Amino acid sequence: MDNKTLKSADLKQTKKRILILSILESAPTALTAEEIAELTVKDMKMSISTIYRALNALADKNVVNKSVHQDGKTYYEINNHTHTHSLLCTLCNEKIPIEACPLESLECLLTKETGYLITGHNLEFYGICPKCAQKRAKN
């Protein structure tokens, strides 16, 4: 992620924000603030409150997506500004995109019924991926 992202979001380009963004960009799944803190230790000392402030600022400007999962933890990931839906494993946090949008017809219906101009939506299904289900069955 380049510095233009922070600049276009009208955010200061601090070393800490740049580090957090690079960690999120290279992560295979969404991360919690605590996981990000563990990954920043080797590069830069940052308190957990600093990480939360940076993540909240990034989320407020739609640079990162913030979501609370069924485990009660808040997860953060880079906002690629693409329309996606996903399946999320509640054990390993693997996230699989759903290709089709199952909400298009509902969105049209809601617009007609309510008069709202719907500007977007978010949908995640939670469950257990095949690998985790297999591990569970063995145990």
Secondary structure as GFF3:
##gff-version 3
##sequence-region A 1 139
A	DSSP	alpha_helix	3	8	.	.	.	ID=ss1
A	DSSP	alpha_helix	15	26	.	.	.	ID=ss2
A	DSSP	alpha_helix	33	40	.	.	.	ID=ss3
A	DSSP	alpha_helix	48	60	.	.	.	ID=ss4
A	DSSP	beta_strand	64	68	.	.	.	ID=ss5
A	DSSP	beta_strand	74	78	.	.	.	ID=ss6
A	DSSP	beta_strand	85	89	.	.	.	ID=ss7
A	DSSP	beta_strand	95	98	.	.	.	ID=ss8
A	DSSP	alpha_helix	104	114	.	.	.	ID=ss9
A	DSSP	beta_strand	124	127	.	.	.	ID=ss10
A	DSSP	alpha_helix	130	138	.	.	.	ID=ss11
###
